[in-house]
C-alpha cells in the first residue's frame, strides 16, 4: 500500500505522521504535532491567507470548552497536576488554529490520514501478535492473545486500539484503491477484524460490528454468494477466536444491577464493567449535589480527589499495602458526559455537546473529515469511557473536530 502520493507536499506528510504516531506513542505524536505547527505557521507567514468567518464558530466553542474547565482552578494554578491537565487540553486551541491557517484539501487529507492510521495499526498488530506468541511459548496461556495482554507493547490500550480499528474499517472505502490486488484488500481487512476480535473490547466490538455490517451490507450480499468456499473458512476461524473472547462478555450474562444503589460495598463485591460504570455515574451525580457544583463543576483539580473519596467511603476495593495495587483509586468516571459535568458543570457539558452538534452539522454539509459511522461510534465511546481524559483521546477528538473544510469538498 502506497502511503502517500508523490505530489503530496510536506504538510500532508506531517499530518500523516500525526495520525501514524497516534496509536503508537503519545510522545512521538506530540513531536509530530509540533512539526505540523511549525510548517503551517511558516507557510502562513510566508503566504498569509484570509481566515474565513465560518471558522470562528467551531473555534469559539472549542475555546469556550477550554476556558470553562479553567474556571474552577483559579486558586490552585501553582499545582503541577493542574498544569498537566491544562497542557492536555491545549489541542482544543492548537488544532482549530492550525486548520484556520491552512488550506489543505479534504479529499487528500482524508486519504493520507487514513492510510497512515491503517499502516500504524497493521504494524502495531504484527508486533502485538508476535509478542503474544513469544509469551505464549513461555506460559502456554491462551489469554496472552486477548485484551490488555495483547496490547501491552503499546500504551494506547485495547479499547483505543479497537476504536481505531473500527474507524479504519468504516473508512476503508476511501483508501481501498491503494491496494493493488484483491488479495491485499481481503488480507488487510481480515487481519484488522482478527485484531478487533482478539482485543475483545466489548464496549467497542459489539457496536463496531453493527456499524460495519450496516455500512457494508450491500458488499456482503454480493460477496457471500460469489465466495462460498471462503465463507466457511472465515466463519470457522472467527468461531475459534470466540473461545477466549467470550470470557470477556460474562458480565453481560450476569450484570448484577441489583448492587448499584448499595450504601456499602466490600472488596469482593461482584463488580463488572457494566455495573461499575453505573455506580461511577451515581457517584458523579452525588458529587455535584454534595458540592452544589452543577453550574461550574468541582474543577479539574478536585475531580479525582472527590471520586477517590467516594470509593473509600463506600468501601470499594482500594488495593493492598503495596504501591502498585491501588484498586479502584484514581479510576475516572468511564463516561465522558459525566466526567465533563463533574469537572466543569453543565456549562462545560453544554460546550461539549455544542461541539458535537457542530460536528453533525459539518458532517451533513460534507465539510469535515469525520464520517457518520465514526461519529456514532465516538458518541457511544463517550458513554463507556472518559475519552478526553487521555491525551490520545483528546488529540483524536480535536483532530476530527478541527478538520473543517469550508472551501472545498473534494
C-alpha positions in Angstrom: 0.0 0.0 0.0 1.4 3.4 -1.0 1.2 5.6 2.0 1.3 8.9 0.1 1.2 10.1 -3.5 4.4 11.6 -4.6 2.8 15.0 -5.3 1.6 15.4 -1.7 3.5 18.3 0.0 5.4 18.4 3.3 2.3 19.5 5.3 0.3 16.4 4.2 3.2 14.2 5.1 3.3 15.7 8.6 -0.4 15.3 9.1 0.0 11.7 8.1 2.8 11.4 10.7 0.3 12.8 13.4 -2.2 10.0 12.5 0.6 7.4 12.2 2.0 8.1 15.6 -1.3 8.4 17.4 -1.8 4.7 18.3 1.9 4.1 18.7 3.3 6.7 21.1 1.9 9.8 22.5 5.4 11.3 22.8 6.1 10.7 19.1 2.6 12.1 18.4 3.4 15.3 20.3 6.6 15.7 18.3 4.6 15.3 15.0 2.1 17.9 16.2 4.9 20.4 16.9 6.4 19.7 13.4 3.0 20.3 11.8 2.5 23.5 13.7 6.0 24.8 12.6 5.3 24.1 9.0 1.8 25.5 8.9 3.0 28.6 10.8 5.9 29.2 8.4 3.7 28.7 5.3 1.1 31.2 6.8 3.8 33.8 7.5 5.3 33.4 4.0 1.9 33.4 2.3 -0.9 34.6 4.6 -4.4 33.6 3.8 -7.6 35.3 4.8 -9.3 33.4 7.6 -12.9 32.8 6.9 -15.5 33.9 9.4 -17.0 30.4 9.1 -14.1 29.1 11.2 -14.9 31.3 14.1 -17.9 29.4 15.4 -16.1 26.0 15.8 -13.1 27.8 17.3 -15.3 29.7 19.7 -16.9 26.7 21.3 -13.5 24.8 21.5 -12.1 27.9 23.3 -15.2 28.1 25.5 -14.8 24.4 26.5 -11.2 25.1 27.3 -11.8 28.2 29.4 -14.8 26.8 31.3 -12.6 24.0 32.6 -10.1 26.6 34.0 -12.7 28.4 36.0 -12.6 26.1 39.0 -8.8 26.1 39.4 -8.2 29.9 39.7 -6.9 29.4 43.3 -4.6 26.4 42.7 -2.7 27.3 39.5 0.6 26.5 41.2 -0.2 22.8 41.3 1.8 20.6 38.9 -1.3 18.4 38.4 -3.3 21.4 37.2 -0.7 22.4 34.7 -0.5 18.9 33.4 -4.3 19.0 33.0 -4.1 22.3 31.2 -1.3 21.0 28.9 -3.5 18.1 28.0 -6.3 20.5 27.0 -4.1 22.5 24.6 -5.1 20.6 21.5 -8.5 22.3 21.9 -6.8 25.5 20.9 -3.9 24.3 18.8 -5.8 22.2 16.1 -8.5 24.7 15.3 -5.9 27.4 14.8 -3.7 25.2 12.6 -6.7 24.3 10.3 -7.7 28.0 10.2 -4.2 28.9 8.9 -4.1 26.0 6.4 -5.8 25.4 3.0 -5.4 21.6 2.9 -7.7 19.7 0.7 -10.4 17.5 2.3 -10.0 14.6 -0.1 -6.2 14.4 0.1 -6.2 15.0 3.9 -8.7 12.1 4.4 -6.6 9.8 2.2 -3.2 10.5 3.8 -4.7 10.4 7.3 -6.5 7.1 6.9 -3.5 5.4 5.1 -1.2 6.5 7.9 -3.6 5.2 10.6 -4.2 1.9 8.9 -0.4 1.5 8.4 0.2 2.1 12.1 -2.4 -0.3 13.2 -1.1 -3.1 10.9 2.5 -2.6 12.2 1.3 -2.5 15.8 -0.9 -5.5 15.3 2.0 -7.6 13.9 4.2 -6.6 16.8 1.4 -7.3 19.4 0.7 -10.8 18.0 4.5 -11.5 17.8 5.0 -10.5 21.4 2.0 -12.6 22.5 3.2 -15.6 20.6 6.6 -15.3 22.4 4.8 -15.0 25.7 2.5 -18.0 24.9 5.6 -20.1 24.1 6.8 -19.4 27.7 3.5 -19.6 29.6 1.1 -21.7 27.4 -1.6 -19.2 28.5 -4.0 -18.5 25.6 -5.2 -15.3 27.3 -2.0 -13.5 26.3 -3.6 -13.1 22.8 -6.5 -11.1 24.2 -7.4 -7.7 25.6 -4.8 -5.7 27.5 -2.3 -8.5 27.5 -2.3 -8.4 23.7 -2.0 -4.6 23.5 0.7 -4.4 26.3 3.6 -3.4 23.9 1.8 -0.1 23.4 0.4 2.4 25.8 -2.8 3.1 23.9 -4.6 0.1 25.4 -7.0 -2.4 24.0 -10.0 -0.1 23.9 -8.4 2.7 21.9 -6.8 0.2 19.5 -10.2 -1.4 19.0 -11.7 2.0 18.4 -9.1 2.9 15.7 -9.5 -0.5 14.0 -13.3 0.1 13.6 -12.7 3.6 12.4 -10.2 2.3 9.8 -12.6 -0.4 8.6 -15.5 2.1 8.4 -13.4 4.4 6.2 -11.7 1.6 4.2 -13.7 2.6 1.1 -11.7 5.9 0.9 -8.3 4.1 0.6 -9.3 0.8 -0.9 -7.9 1.8 -4.3 -4.5 2.0 -2.8 -4.3 -1.8 -2.6 -3.1 -3.3 -5.9 -4.8 -6.7 -5.7 -8.0 -8.1 -4.2 -5.8 -10.5 -2.1 -4.2 -7.5 -0.4 -7.6 -5.9 0.3 -9.1 -9.1 1.9 -5.9 -9.9 3.8 -5.8 -6.5 5.4 -9.5 -6.4 6.2 -9.4 -9.9 7.7 -6.2 -9.0 9.7 -7.9 -5.9 11.2 -11.0 -8.0 12.0 -8.8 -10.6 13.7 -7.2 -7.9 15.8 -10.6 -6.5 16.7 -11.8 -9.8 18.0 -8.6 -10.6 19.9 -8.6 -7.2 21.6 -12.1 -8.1 22.8 -13.1 -4.7 23.9 -16.8 -5.4 24.3 -17.7 -1.7 24.5 -16.3 -1.2 21.0 -16.6 -4.7 19.5 -20.4 -5.0 19.6 -21.4 -1.6 18.3 -18.5 -1.6 15.9 -19.6 -4.9 14.3 -23.2 -3.5 14.0 -21.9 -0.3 12.3 -19.6 -2.3 10.0 -22.4 -4.7 9.0 -24.7 -1.7 8.2 -22.0 0.2 6.3 -21.1 -2.7 4.1 -24.4 -4.6 3.9 -24.6 -4.4 0.1 -21.0 -5.6 -0.3 -21.8 -8.6 2.0 -24.8 -9.6 -0.1 -22.7 -9.5 -3.3 -19.6 -11.1 -1.8 -21.1 -14.1 0.0 -22.8 -15.8 -3.0 -19.6 -15.5 -5.1 -17.2 -16.8 -2.4 -18.9 -19.9 -1.0 -15.6 -21.6 -0.1 -14.1 -18.6 1.7 -17.1 -18.0 3.9 -17.0 -21.3 6.0 -13.2 -20.8 6.5 -13.7 -17.3 7.8 -16.7 -18.4 10.0 -14.7 -21.3 11.5 -11.7 -19.1 12.2 -13.6 -16.4 14.0 -15.7 -19.0 15.8 -12.5 -20.4 17.3 -11.5 -16.9 18.3 -14.7 -16.6 20.3 -13.5 -19.2 22.8 -11.1 -16.9 24.7 -13.0 -13.8 23.7 -16.3 -14.9 25.2 -14.8 -14.8 28.7 -14.8 -11.0 28.4 -18.5 -10.9 27.9 -19.6 -12.8 31.0 -20.9 -9.7 32.7 -23.5 -9.3 30.0 -24.9 -12.6 31.1 -24.9 -11.7 34.8 -24.7 -7.8 35.1 -25.7 -7.7 38.8 -27.5 -4.4 38.6 -29.1 -5.1 42.0 -26.0 -3.8 43.8 -25.6 -0.4 42.1 -27.6 1.5 44.8 -25.9 -0.2 47.7 -24.9 2.0 50.7 -21.8 0.0 51.1 -19.6 -2.3 49.1 -16.9 -4.9 50.0 -13.6 -5.6 48.5 -15.1 -8.7 46.8 -18.3 -7.1 45.7 -19.3 -8.6 42.2 -18.4 -5.5 40.2 -18.0 -5.7 36.4 -17.7 -3.3 33.5 -21.4 -2.6 33.4 -22.5 -2.1 37.0 -19.2 -0.3 37.9 -19.9 2.4 35.3 -23.4 2.9 36.6 -22.0 3.2 40.2 -19.5 5.7 39.0 -22.2 7.8 37.3 -24.2 7.7 40.6 -21.1 9.0 42.4 -20.7 11.8 39.9 -24.3 13.0 40.4 -23.8 12.8 44.2 -20.5 14.8 44.0 -22.3 17.5 42.1 -25.2 17.6 44.6 -22.9 17.4 47.7 -20.8 20.3 46.4 -23.6 22.3 44.8 -21.5 22.4 41.7 -24.0 21.8 38.9 -23.2 25.1 37.1 -19.4 25.2 37.0 -18.4 21.7 38.3 -15.9 20.9 41.1 -12.9 21.7 38.9 -10.3 19.7 37.1 -8.1 19.7 40.1 -10.7 18.3 42.5 -12.5 15.6 40.5 -10.1 12.7 41.1 -9.8 13.5 44.8 -13.6 13.6 45.3 -14.2 10.4 43.3 -11.4 8.6 45.3 -13.2 9.7 48.5 -16.4 8.1 47.2 -14.5 4.9 46.5 -13.2 4.9 50.1 -16.4 6.0 51.8 -18.5 3.3 50.0 -15.9 0.5 50.7 -14.8 -0.3 47.2 -11.6 -2.1 46.8 -8.7 0.4 47.2 -5.8 -2.0 46.8 -3.4 -3.8 49.1 -0.5 -2.4 51.1 2.0 -2.4 48.2 2.5 0.7 46.0 1.4 -1.0 42.7 -2.1 -2.2 43.7 -4.4 0.8 44.2 -7.6 -0.9 43.4 -10.2 1.5 42.1 -8.4 4.6 43.3 -7.7 7.1 40.5 -10.3 5.4 38.2 -12.1 8.1 36.3 -15.9 8.0 35.7 -15.7 5.9 32.5 -18.2 8.2 30.9 -17.2 11.4 29.1 -20.6 13.2 29.7 -20.5 12.5 33.5 -16.8 13.3 33.6 -17.3 16.7 31.9 -20.3 17.6 34.0 -18.4 16.9 37.3 -15.2 18.6 36.1 -16.8 21.7 34.6 -20.5 21.6 35.3 -23.5 22.0 33.0 -21.7 24.9 31.2 -18.8 22.6 30.3 -21.3 19.8 29.2 -23.2 22.4 27.1 -19.9 23.4 25.4 -19.0 19.8 24.6 -22.5 19.0 23.3 -22.4 22.1 21.1 -19.1 21.0 19.7 -20.6 17.6 18.9 -23.7 19.3 17.3 -21.4 21.4 15.1 -19.6 18.2 14.0 -23.0 16.8 13.0 -23.9 19.9 11.0 -20.5 19.9 9.2 -20.9 16.2 8.5 -24.3 16.9 6.9 -22.6 19.6 4.8 -19.8 17.3 3.9 -17.3 19.8 5.1 -15.5 17.7 7.6 -13.2 14.7 7.7 -15.4 12.7 10.1 -18.0 10.1 8.8 -21.4 9.3 10.2 -20.4 5.9 11.5 -17.3 7.3 13.1 -19.2 10.0 14.9 -21.9 7.5 16.1 -19.1 5.2 17.4 -17.4 8.1 19.2 -20.6 9.2 20.9 -21.1 5.6 22.1 -17.5 5.5 23.2 -18.2 8.6 25.3 -20.8 6.6 27.2 -18.4 4.0 28.3 -15.0 5.8 28.6 -13.8 9.2 29.6 -12.2 9.6 26.2 -11.0 13.2 26.6 -9.2 12.4 29.9 -6.4 10.7 28.0 -4.0 12.5 25.6 -4.7 10.0 22.8 -8.4 10.7 23.1 -8.4 14.4 23.2 -5.9 14.6 20.3 -8.2 12.3 18.2 -11.3 14.3 19.1 -9.6 17.7 18.4 -8.3 16.3 15.1 -11.7 15.3 13.8 -13.5 18.4 15.3 -11.0 20.8 13.7 -10.7 19.2 10.3 -13.2 21.6 8.8 -13.0 22.3 5.1 -15.4 25.1 4.2 -13.6 26.0 0.9 -13.6 22.6 -0.8 -15.5 19.3 -0.5 -13.2 17.4 -3.0 
